[in-house]
Each structure stands twice: as structure tokens, then as C-alpha cells.
Amino acid sequence: MVMIARHRLRWRIQHWLEGRLPGLLTCAEFQETLDDYLDGALGGPARMMVDFHIRTCPACRRYVAAYGAVRAAAEGAFCNGSPEADAMALEPVPEELIAAITMARKAETNP
């Protein structure tokens, strides 16, 4: 119970600060800048604002950790070592395969 109360208090303080101190990011603004932050594309002041938000907002701290893990998994999904293999992995799926999958799914739902 105490943990829930602390979490709510921390959340309320964070949102109170966002509304009253100019230059602080809201959670929505933080999420909009997350890709640039993780890519290292933010300048000094913007990066400092995002860093401050991460330090003060537990929800966004968890979000950035999960989002970073998903990005890392997605980046490694097609890394086969050769550009030719990566290009083949990204080619469109053949229409015949899509049609076969669609027919099989219809057959499963309408026996």
C-alpha cells in the first residue's frame, strides 16, 4: 500500500512540475522525441531536458527501457551480415503465399 501511495505521489509531483516549470517535457512530448534521443540526434539542451524527464518520471523511465529493447531486437532481426541477404529479407511476400494463407485461415474458421 505504501508503494502505491509513493508511486501516485511521485506521478502527481511530476505532472505538477510539468505544468508549472517552463521547459519541462510532458510525457507526450518525451515520447515524441524518443527516437531522436535514442539515435543521438538531439542537441545539448534538448538532450538535457529528456535526461531530466527520464530521471524524474518512473513511467517514462520504464517506457524508454522497453522501447530501447524493442528497437534493438528489430535492428538485429535482419542483420544477416550481407547486404544481399538483408535486401532479400525485405522483399515483398509473394501474392501466391498470401492467397494460400488466406485460404487456409478461411478453411479453419469455416469447417
C-alpha positions as CSV (number, residue, x, y, z in Angstrom):
1,M,0.0,0.0,0.0
2,V,2.8,2.4,0.8
3,M,4.5,1.7,-2.5
4,I,1.3,2.6,-4.4
5,A,0.9,5.8,-2.4
6,R,4.6,6.7,-3.2
7,H,4.0,6.0,-6.9
8,R,0.9,8.2,-7.0
9,L,2.6,11.0,-5.2
10,R,5.7,10.9,-7.5
11,W,3.4,10.9,-10.5
12,R,1.4,13.8,-9.2
13,I,4.5,15.8,-8.4
14,Q,5.9,15.1,-11.9
15,H,2.8,16.4,-13.6
16,W,2.5,19.4,-11.3
17,L,6.1,20.3,-12.2
18,E,5.4,19.9,-15.9
19,G,2.5,22.3,-15.8
20,R,4.4,25.0,-13.8
21,L,8.0,25.0,-14.8
22,P,8.7,26.2,-18.3
23,G,10.9,23.9,-20.4
24,L,10.0,20.6,-18.8
25,L,8.7,17.9,-21.1
26,T,5.4,16.3,-20.7
27,C,5.2,12.5,-21.1
28,A,3.7,13.0,-24.6
29,E,6.5,15.4,-25.6
30,F,9.0,13.0,-24.2
31,Q,7.6,10.1,-26.4
32,E,7.7,12.3,-29.5
33,T,11.4,13.0,-29.0
34,L,12.4,9.4,-28.0
35,D,13.6,8.2,-31.4
36,D,15.9,11.2,-31.8
37,Y,17.1,10.8,-28.2
38,L,18.0,7.1,-28.8
39,D,19.6,7.9,-32.2
40,G,21.8,10.6,-30.5
41,A,20.3,13.3,-32.8
42,L,19.2,15.7,-30.0
43,G,21.3,18.8,-29.3
44,G,22.6,19.6,-25.8
45,P,19.7,21.5,-24.2
46,A,17.0,19.1,-25.7
47,R,19.0,16.1,-24.6
48,M,19.3,17.5,-21.1
49,M,15.5,18.0,-20.9
50,V,14.9,14.4,-22.0
51,D,17.5,13.2,-19.5
52,F,15.8,15.1,-16.7
53,H,12.4,13.7,-17.7
54,I,13.8,10.2,-17.6
55,R,15.3,10.8,-14.1
56,T,12.1,12.2,-12.7
57,C,9.4,10.1,-14.4
58,P,9.4,6.4,-13.4
59,A,6.7,5.6,-16.1
60,C,8.8,7.1,-18.9
61,R,12.0,5.5,-17.5
62,R,10.3,2.1,-17.8
63,Y,9.0,3.1,-21.2
64,V,12.4,4.1,-22.6
65,A,14.0,0.8,-21.4
66,A,11.3,-1.3,-23.0
67,Y,11.3,0.8,-26.2
68,G,15.1,0.6,-26.5
69,A,14.9,-3.2,-26.1
70,V,12.3,-3.4,-28.9
71,R,14.4,-1.2,-31.2
72,A,17.5,-3.3,-30.6
73,A,15.6,-6.5,-31.3
74,A,14.1,-5.0,-34.5
75,E,17.5,-3.8,-35.7
76,G,19.0,-7.2,-35.2
77,A,16.2,-9.0,-36.9
78,F,17.5,-8.6,-40.5
79,C,21.2,-8.4,-39.8
80,N,22.5,-11.4,-41.7
81,G,25.9,-9.9,-42.4
82,S,25.5,-9.3,-46.2
83,P,23.5,-6.5,-47.9
84,E,22.1,-9.0,-50.4
85,A,20.6,-11.2,-47.7
86,D,19.1,-8.2,-45.9
87,A,17.6,-7.0,-49.2
88,M,16.1,-10.4,-49.9
89,A,14.6,-10.5,-46.4
90,L,12.8,-7.2,-47.1
91,E,11.4,-8.2,-50.4
92,P,7.6,-8.3,-50.7
93,V,5.8,-11.5,-49.8
94,P,4.7,-13.4,-53.0
95,E,1.0,-13.0,-53.7
96,E,0.6,-16.7,-54.0
97,L,1.7,-17.2,-50.5
98,I,-0.7,-14.5,-49.2
99,A,-3.5,-16.2,-51.1
100,A,-2.6,-19.6,-49.7
101,I,-2.5,-18.3,-46.1
102,T,-5.8,-16.5,-46.6
103,M,-7.5,-19.6,-47.9
104,A,-6.1,-21.8,-45.1
105,R,-7.4,-19.3,-42.5
106,K,-10.8,-19.2,-44.1
107,A,-10.9,-23.0,-44.1
108,E,-10.0,-23.1,-40.3
109,T,-12.8,-20.7,-39.4
110,N,-15.4,-22.3,-41.7
111,P,-15.0,-26.1,-41.4
